[in-house]
Amino acid sequence: METATKVGPRAAGSDTREDLAEKASEFLLGVLERMGVTADIDIKDDEDKTTLEIQTKDTEVVIGRRGVVMDALQHLVNKVVYRDRTGDRAKPLVVDAGGFRDKQLERLRTLAQRMGAKALETKQIVPLQPMSPHDRRIVHMALAEIPGVSSRSEGEGDDRHILVVPAGLE
């Protein structure tokens, strides 16, 4: 079940899931304000994550190049909200704007399908561009669904990338 709520006054007292989401929203709004971005935050709570959807005219600023600004905001929000709570992270807090996360997921799956088909057609290993650990995981999972293709990561740090390997070249 998914629920959406607007940020409102914070309830005093215990750290329930709603309190954590509101604390995260308030912190995120403060950071955005310091960035010069006017925004509202919608909280969407579902089974496996709580999404803080940023509603703003400055979506490009909030997302940044390849989502790096949004990833940094998400990292900060999780650090601040969970700083005093160890081992109690049942659901991650995800920061999104303009539906970027869903679009990125679809782009990565499409890339995996295209490159898997290319590796099968050419019978050669196809190297992909370096990407974040999260994005690599999505691509690996999508490639695992393609018969006759496997994948592995290669490289270090920011140069770590995926190799799409057709069967027989493992």
N, C-alpha and C positions, 0 to 999 in steps of 0.2 A: 504494500500500500504506500502511496506517495502522498505527502501532505505539503502544502506550500503555505508559508506564513510570511507576513511582512515584519520587519524588525520593529518592536515596540518597547515599552518600558520593561526593564529586566526585573524578574521576580527575585526577591531577596531570599536567601536561605541556601538550600542544598544545591550541589552541582549535578542536576539532572541533565539528561541529554539536551533538553530544550535550553537550559541555562548555558551549557557549553556552546551551543549554536549561536545563542544571542551574544555571549561574550566574544565569540569569533567575529560575528557581524559588526559589533561595536568597534573592535580593534581594527578590522578591515576598513570600515568607514573612516576611522581616524587616519589610517595610512593613506587612503585614497585622497582625503581632504588635504593632507600635506603634499601630495603629488599634484594638487590643483585640479583634481577630478571630482565633479559633482556626480553623485550616484546614489541609488537605492540598492538594497540587498534583499533578494527573495531567498528564503530558506526552504529548501526542498529536502525532506527527510524520507529516505526509502530504506529498503531492507539492508543494503550493504554499504551505504554511504550517506553523508549529509552534504548536500551541495549548496554553496553560497553563490547564487547567481547574481552577478553585478549588472545592474540596469543603468546604463549611462550612454550619453552621446559620444563619449570619448573611448569607444570600444577598442580602437586600434592601439591607443596609449596603454590601456589596461592589459591587453594581450601581449603586446610587444612582438619583436621578430621571433617567429616560430614558437610563440607562447612563453618566451623566457621570463617576461615580467609577471605573467599570471602564475607561472611555476614558482617564482620567488615569493609572490604574495601568498600562495598556498603554503609554502614552506614556513614562512613567518607566522601565519595564522596557526598552523598546527603546533609550532614550537611554543608560542605564547599560551595557547589554550591548554596544552598538555604538559607544560613545564613542571607543574607540581603533582602530576598524576603519572605514576609509573605503572606499566602493565595494565592500564585501564583504557586502551584505545580500541574499543569494540568496533567502531565505525570511523573511517577516515573523514576528514573535512576536505571537500574538494571545492576549489575556487574556479568559477567558470564565468565567461562573458560572451554574449552573442552566440551561444551554442558552439563555441570553439571546440570543446572537448569531444562532442559527438561527431563534429565534422572531421576532426583530426583522426579519430578512430576509424571512420569510414575511409579517409584518404590512405591511411596505413594499410588497411585490409585490401584496398584496391591495388596499392603498390605491390603488396605481397602476391596477389593473384597474377598481376602482369609479369612480375619478375620470375615467378614460378613457371609460368607458361613459356617465358623466354628461355629459361634454363632447360626446360624439357625440349623445346624446339631446336635450340642450338647445341644441346648436349655439352654445354660448357658451364663452368662456375660463373655466376653473375654477382659481382660485388655491389653492395648498396652504399649510399652515402652514410657518413657517421651520423648517429642519432643518440638520443638520450636512452638510458637503461629502460625506462618505462616504454618508450616507443619501440625499442628493440624487442621487448617482451611481447608486445602486441603483434609485431611482424612475425616473430618466431611461432607464435600460436596459430596465426593465419596460415603460415607455410606448412605447419604440421598437418593441416587438413587437406593438403594437396598430395595425392598419391604420386610416388616416383620422385619426390623432391625432399631434401632435408636442408637444414640450415645450421650454421654455427657462427659465433661471433669471433672476431679477430681484431687485434690492435689494442692500444692502451689509451686510457683517458678519453679525451675529446675526439681521438681518431678511431675509437672502437666502432666497428661496423659489422654488418651481417654479410655472410657469403651464402648465396642460394646455390645449393649443390644438387645436380641431377643424379638419379640413382646410377650406381656404377662408378662414380667419381669420388665417393666418400673416402 
